[in-house]
Amino acid sequence: MGAEAARGKFRCEAVIERELRARGFNAVAGIDEVGRGSLFGPVVAAAVILCPDRPVRGLNDSKQIEPDRREVLAKRIHERAIAVALAAVDAATIDCINIYQASRVAMRMAVGRLNPSPDFLLVDAVSIDLPLPQRGLIKGDERCHAIAAASIVAKVYRDACMRVWDEIFPAYGLASNKGYGTPDHHKALAEFGPTPLHRLSFEPVRVHSRFPIDYDPQMALFDTAGAA
């Protein structure tokens, strides 16, 4: 383990992708999701196959990049990548199967939409139920260009969705908080209750529901605190 990894910090590079291409893999996809810890709306996943001949400079974990810069990078990724695909799993499904499984479903759907199809998957932390060789990387969006690209594309797409929903539900501050549990969002939930697009399996939402909820305690197995 390198010094940066030992300190919990990584340099986002394309080393892993180059090693895989040297082993004969020609379509290495990076996969990541965003919105796992949000109280509102879907979890969104992206899958990206970067082109080694058309690099995108400045890739890193989307949370470490300013919003305007993310928009620029997302545009370049769409222009230069071999393939980009997105998928979303809505709040109702999240409530049925839990956020962890919903994230994996969104990732699997995104991979299935790639054209050309990938021959190797690099995934941020988790595994995907697909018969493809894959590698899960802890903090993959901070270590791997392909995963970072997926993180950026998914984040930009989901943030755009939140701006649209903010126009429908203006009381919740969705354009600014992106559905996460900020003080203004909690205040709105207490005053107005959840919308149909809030995640009722998440305790901060559920406690403000205006209707009784038959809650399955297994949802509590999945801690959303600090999730991206």
C-alpha positions in Angstrom: 0.0 0.0 0.0 1.4 3.4 -1.0 1.7 6.3 1.4 -1.3 8.2 0.0 -3.5 5.1 0.3 -2.3 4.6 3.9 -3.4 8.1 4.7 -6.8 7.6 3.1 -5.9 9.8 0.1 -5.5 8.7 -3.5 -4.3 10.1 -6.7 -6.9 9.7 -9.5 -5.2 8.0 -12.4 -5.7 5.6 -15.3 -3.2 3.1 -14.2 -5.7 0.3 -13.6 -7.3 0.8 -17.0 -3.9 0.7 -18.7 -3.0 -2.5 -16.9 -6.2 -4.1 -18.0 -5.8 -3.0 -21.6 -2.3 -4.5 -21.5 -3.9 -7.8 -20.5 -6.2 -7.7 -23.5 -9.3 -6.0 -22.2 -10.5 -3.5 -24.8 -13.6 -2.0 -23.3 -13.0 -1.3 -19.6 -16.0 0.4 -18.0 -16.1 2.5 -14.9 -19.3 2.4 -12.9 -20.5 4.6 -10.0 -23.7 5.8 -8.4 -24.9 9.0 -6.8 -27.8 9.9 -4.5 -27.5 6.9 -2.2 -27.8 9.1 0.9 -30.4 11.5 -0.4 -33.9 11.6 1.2 -35.6 12.4 -2.1 -35.7 11.0 -5.6 -33.8 8.3 -7.4 -30.4 6.8 -7.1 -28.6 7.3 -10.4 -25.8 5.2 -11.8 -23.5 5.8 -14.8 -21.2 3.6 -16.8 -18.4 5.0 -18.9 -15.9 3.5 -21.2 -13.2 6.1 -21.7 -11.1 6.4 -24.9 -7.4 6.1 -24.2 -6.7 8.3 -27.3 -9.0 11.1 -26.2 -8.2 11.7 -22.5 -10.2 14.0 -20.3 -8.0 16.0 -17.9 -9.0 16.7 -14.3 -11.1 13.6 -13.5 -11.7 13.0 -9.9 -14.4 12.1 -7.4 -17.4 14.3 -8.3 -17.8 15.4 -4.7 -14.3 17.0 -4.8 -15.1 19.1 -8.0 -16.9 22.4 -8.1 -20.3 22.3 -9.8 -19.4 24.4 -12.8 -16.3 22.3 -13.4 -18.4 19.1 -13.1 -20.6 20.4 -15.9 -17.6 21.1 -18.2 -16.1 17.7 -17.4 -19.4 15.9 -18.0 -19.7 17.5 -21.4 -16.2 16.4 -22.3 -16.8 12.9 -21.1 -19.9 12.6 -23.3 -17.9 14.0 -26.3 -14.7 11.9 -25.9 -15.7 8.6 -24.3 -16.3 5.5 -26.3 -19.6 4.9 -24.5 -21.7 6.5 -21.7 -24.9 5.2 -20.2 -27.1 6.2 -17.3 -29.8 4.5 -15.3 -32.0 5.5 -12.3 -34.0 3.6 -9.7 -36.9 5.5 -8.2 -37.8 6.1 -4.6 -40.6 3.6 -4.6 -38.3 0.8 -5.7 -35.7 2.0 -3.1 -38.3 1.6 -0.4 -39.1 -1.9 -1.6 -35.7 -3.4 -2.0 -33.5 -1.0 0.1 -31.0 1.5 -1.1 -28.0 -0.8 -1.3 -29.8 -3.2 -3.7 -31.3 -0.3 -5.6 -27.8 1.1 -6.2 -26.6 -2.2 -7.5 -29.7 -2.5 -9.8 -29.0 1.0 -11.2 -25.4 0.1 -11.9 -26.4 -3.1 -13.6 -28.9 -1.3 -15.8 -26.3 1.3 -16.8 -23.8 -1.3 -17.8 -26.5 -3.0 -19.9 -27.1 0.2 -21.8 -23.5 0.6 -22.9 -22.8 0.3 -26.6 -20.3 -1.3 -27.2 -20.6 -3.7 -24.4 -17.8 -3.7 -21.8 -15.5 -6.6 -21.3 -14.3 -5.6 -17.8 -16.0 -3.6 -15.0 -14.4 -1.3 -12.5 -16.9 -0.5 -9.8 -16.8 1.8 -6.8 -16.8 -0.5 -3.8 -19.5 -3.0 -4.7 -20.1 -5.9 -7.1 -22.6 -6.1 -9.9 -24.7 -9.1 -10.7 -23.4 -9.6 -14.3 -21.3 -12.4 -15.8 -18.4 -10.1 -16.5 -14.9 -9.9 -15.0 -15.0 -7.0 -12.5 -13.1 -5.4 -9.7 -14.5 -3.4 -6.8 -12.3 -0.5 -5.6 -12.8 1.2 -2.3 -12.9 4.9 -3.0 -12.7 4.0 -6.7 -13.9 7.5 -7.7 -10.8 8.9 -6.1 -8.4 6.3 -7.6 -9.6 5.5 -11.1 -10.3 7.7 -14.1 -13.1 5.5 -15.5 -15.0 5.4 -12.2 -14.4 9.1 -11.6 -15.9 9.8 -15.0 -19.0 7.8 -14.2 -19.3 9.6 -10.9 -19.2 13.0 -12.6 -21.7 12.0 -15.3 -24.2 10.6 -12.8 -23.8 13.6 -10.4 -24.4 16.2 -13.2 -27.5 14.2 -14.5 -29.0 13.8 -11.0 -28.4 17.4 -10.0 -30.2 18.5 -13.2 -33.1 16.2 -12.2 -33.2 17.9 -8.8 -33.5 21.3 -10.4 -36.5 20.2 -12.4 -38.2 18.6 -9.3 -37.5 21.8 -7.3 -39.9 23.6 -9.7 -42.6 21.0 -8.8 -41.9 20.9 -5.0 -40.3 24.3 -4.3 -40.8 24.1 -0.5 -38.0 21.6 -0.1 -35.0 23.4 -1.5 -34.1 20.5 -3.9 -32.2 22.7 -6.3 -29.7 23.5 -3.6 -29.7 20.5 -1.2 -30.2 17.9 -4.0 -32.5 16.0 -1.7 -30.0 15.5 1.1 -30.9 15.9 4.7 -29.9 19.6 5.2 -31.6 21.7 7.9 -33.9 23.4 5.4 -34.9 20.1 4.0 -35.7 18.7 7.5 -37.7 21.8 8.3 -39.7 21.5 5.2 -40.4 17.8 5.9 -41.6 18.7 9.4 -43.9 21.5 8.0 -45.3 19.9 4.8 -44.6 16.2 5.2 -43.0 14.0 2.5 -43.8 14.3 -1.2 -44.6 11.1 -3.3 -40.9 11.1 -4.4 -39.4 11.0 -0.9 -37.9 7.8 0.4 -40.2 6.6 3.1 -37.8 3.8 4.2 -35.4 6.5 5.4 -36.2 7.4 9.0 -36.0 11.2 8.7 -38.7 11.0 6.0 -40.8 8.3 7.6 -41.2 10.2 10.9 -42.9 13.0 9.1 -45.3 10.9 7.0 -48.9 11.9 7.3 -50.0 8.2 6.9 -49.2 5.0 8.8 -46.4 3.1 7.3 -45.9 -0.7 7.5 -42.2 -0.4 7.9 -39.8 -3.4 7.4 -37.0 -3.1 9.9 -34.6 -4.7 7.5 -34.3 -1.3 5.8 -32.3 -0.2 8.9 -29.5 -2.5 8.0 -28.3 0.0 5.4 -26.7 3.1 6.9 -27.1 6.1 4.6 -25.1 8.6 6.7 -22.5 10.3 4.6 -23.4 8.3 1.5 -22.8 10.0 -1.9 
